[in-house]
Amino acid sequence: MLKTVFITICLFYLPGVFAKQSIIFINPGHADTNVTGPFWFEVSQLMQNAAKDFDLDLTIHYANRNHIEMKSLVAKAIKAKPDMLILVDEKSVLTQQLLSLSPVPTPIYFLLNRPSKQELKLMSDHGINVAGSVVPDNKQAGQLLANKLIEKSQQAANIFAINGDYTTHAALDREQGLKQSVAANTSANITANAVANWSTKQAYRQSLGFFRHQPTINIVWAANDAMALGAIAALDELNKRKNVVVGAINWPLRAVAEKIDVTIGGHVTLGALAIVNVHDLLNNYSTGAMHQEVAIFSQHNEQTLKLVEQIHSDNVAINFRVFSKAHINPLHFSVESLLLEATKSAL
């Protein structure tokens, strides 16, 4: 009896002992598919699956592509004092916000877009606790997509490049990768450039003009699949689709993938890697480099198509615990190892 009373008293005075570790993720996108595609929805889905594997309390708030709303959500999240706050620093909006605040003790982990080295130092000097980051090698993505398109075209490549924006690291690095590919290929050149803000509608409107006035264009390099669909709609309207090879970055669902000639993706999985790393950080397992840049991109194929279908059906069969340093034989996080794990169950 006394033993039972003692245990009850201990549990009463130590309520945090069995509390789940809390993570808040401020997703800059939408909770569903929209004009910029389903990418941010898919990121959240994989993060939720990884969080379940580690028994983490993950809360996701969506900014709906509104930077004012995103800053408001970040301010509220900081007040909530989670064990870790995961942020996407698009266009350095959050860097500016964080540097304007009093020192932020809440650990912050950056995903997909992170501050520059100079900005990270300013944050450290300002008392902001940056725990780490993981971003994709976007130069690899831009270069790989261009190489595959040039290879598929099998003729002199006159490329129409549609980028997402003028300022994010992702957009700038993808464009740099494209330029590296073109510089290495004497039969390729960039005939036209446009920026369509990751949107199908904007890409459609801009593509109509370029296809009408630049008849030599035979390749479309698009920084995401939503913009590729806009270019395809314009080509269909002008009856020119069969003459142009179209490629995009992102792994779309089958209905979209069948419309695009080449798709490169894999970075959608890095939200899950962020959860793995955050779990290891919170539990004092070594995670390797504090700031990681991962060459995650690969060409979309039948296996990755099925993985995207799993994500949308909320039926991801991957055991993310095998990537943690807490695992007896942790796996290297890559597309190949993710598909290997998924194949064990459902792919």
Secondary structure, 3 states (H helix, E strand, C coil): CHHHHHHHHHHHHCHHHHCCCEEEEEECCCCCCCCCCCHHHHHHHHHHHHHHHCCCEEEEEECCCCHHHHHHHHHHHHHHCCCEEEECCHHHHHHHHHHCCCCCCCCEEEECCCCCHHHHHHHHHCCCCEEEEEEECHHHHHHHHHHHHHHHHCCCEEEEEEECCCCCHHHHHHHHHHHHHHHCCCCEEEEEEEECCCCHHHHHHHHHHHHHHCCCCCEEEECCHHHHHHHHHHHHHCCCHHHCEEEEECCCCHHHHCCCCEEEECHHHHHHHHHHHHHHHHCCCCCCCCEEEECCCEECCHHHHHHHHHHHCCCCCCCHHHHCCCCCCCCCCCHHHHHHHHHCCCC
